[in-house]
Amino acid sequence: MISDASTFFAQFIRHPLATGAVLPSGSTLARDITAAVPRVGHPLVVELGPGTGVFTRAIQRRLAGRGHHLAVEVNPKFATDLARRHPTVEVVRADATNLGQMLAQRQLVTADVVISGLPWAAFPAGRQRAILDAVIGALGADGVFTTFAYRHALPTRPARRFHSLLTGAFDEVTVGRTVWTNLPPALVYHCRRPLNPDAGPLTS
Ligand SMILES: C[S@@+](CC[C@H](N)C(=O)[O-])C[C@H]1O[C@@H](n2cnc3c(N)ncnc32)[C@H](O)[C@@H]1O
């Protein structure tokens, strides 16, 4: 949507590092990154960094009125617009680092799926680790975490560091296809079975 693109670009000018991109993601990437949202049951889906809501819409389509969708966005403009457009999504204006407190305040035990739109490669090491720790702490033993990376940025140090954090934090990390139509081209990391030292044994 053109208005989403202009809102996004304006927020990039104001907050370049936190926004981390000049344009919102495209619908094909949104479909790939939300494929882990179950089409049955009542899952708790946490979305980090929804921005103008391209992943939000895809999650809502898959949930089709089921479950609980918590969207955590640090930028007040994005958070306000998103809450107005998606009354069935619980939008929290907060830093993703505080995910554990957010779930505890709502007496939500563990998330089934965490979907990240965060700009990991723009984060310093300490922030990457702190947010990933919060994600791991929020996921159940069978929980799934999906996040994306820009293809051109994969060789950079922060992107490589983040990938190695992921492989240390999950039993399985698979890399999805490159979505060449995304601007810029991007791919999804699908991460399963968090290696959470505080969690119980994996169910067989
Ligand atoms: C690259 S944009 C992605 C937006 C959207 N998911 C998309 O793909 O079009 C990154 C988003 O993460 C948000 N963000 C950055 N740091 C954050 C943090 N610590 N906690 C929550 N949201 C954050 C930004 O405000 C922005 O909306």
The ligand as an SDF file (V2000), in Angstrom:
LIG
                    3D

 27 29  0  0  0  0  0  0  0  0999 V2000
   12.3890   -3.6720    9.4960 C   0  0  0  0  0  0  0  0  0  0  0  0
   10.9420   -2.9820   10.2940 S   0  0  0  0  0  0  0  0  0  0  0  0
    9.7990   -4.2920    9.9240 C   0  0  0  0  0  0  0  0  0  0  0  0
    8.3650   -3.8800    9.9650 C   0  0  0  0  0  0  0  0  0  0  0  0
    7.3760   -4.9380    9.4310 C   0  0  0  0  0  0  0  0  0  0  0  0
    7.4010   -6.1470   10.2300 N   0  0  0  0  0  0  0  0  0  0  0  0
    7.7130   -5.2700    7.9970 C   0  0  0  0  0  0  0  0  0  0  0  0
    8.3400   -6.3170    7.7840 O   0  0  0  0  0  0  0  0  0  0  0  0
    7.3670   -4.4860    7.1320 O   0  0  0  0  0  0  0  0  0  0  0  0
   11.3650   -3.1870   12.0030 C   0  0  0  0  0  0  0  0  0  0  0  0
   10.2580   -2.8720   13.0080 C   0  0  0  0  0  0  0  0  0  0  0  0
   10.7140   -3.2190   14.3270 O   0  0  0  0  0  0  0  0  0  0  0  0
   10.3780   -2.1650   15.2380 C   0  0  0  0  0  0  0  0  0  0  0  0
   11.3300   -2.2640   16.3570 N   0  0  0  0  0  0  0  0  0  0  0  0
   12.6560   -1.9790   16.3330 C   0  0  0  0  0  0  0  0  0  0  0  0
   13.2060   -2.2170   17.5310 N   0  0  0  0  0  0  0  0  0  0  0  0
   12.2150   -2.6930   18.3290 C   0  0  0  0  0  0  0  0  0  0  0  0
   12.1650   -3.1570   19.6750 C   0  0  0  0  0  0  0  0  0  0  0  0
   13.2630   -3.1740   20.4350 N   0  0  0  0  0  0  0  0  0  0  0  0
   10.9830   -3.5850   20.1740 N   0  0  0  0  0  0  0  0  0  0  0  0
    9.8600   -3.5850   19.4040 C   0  0  0  0  0  0  0  0  0  0  0  0
    9.8390   -3.1460   18.1310 N   0  0  0  0  0  0  0  0  0  0  0  0
   11.0060   -2.7180   17.5840 C   0  0  0  0  0  0  0  0  0  0  0  0
   10.5120   -0.9150   14.3720 C   0  0  0  0  0  0  0  0  0  0  0  0
    9.8670    0.1960   14.9430 O   0  0  0  0  0  0  0  0  0  0  0  0
    9.8800   -1.3930   13.0690 C   0  0  0  0  0  0  0  0  0  0  0  0
    8.4880   -1.3000   13.1240 O   0  0  0  0  0  0  0  0  0  0  0  0
  1  2  1  0
  2  3  1  0
  2 10  1  0
  3  4  1  0
  4  5  1  0
  5  6  1  0
  5  7  1  0
  7  8  2  0
  7  9  1  0
 10 11  1  0
 11 12  1  0
 11 26  1  0
 12 13  1  0
 13 14  1  0
 13 24  1  0
 14 15  1  0
 14 23  1  0
 15 16  2  0
 16 17  1  0
 17 18  1  0
 17 23  2  0
 18 19  1  0
 18 20  2  0
 20 21  1  0
 21 22  2  0
 22 23  1  0
 24 25  1  0
 24 26  1  0
 26 27  1  0
M  CHG  2   2   1   9  -1
M  END
$$$$
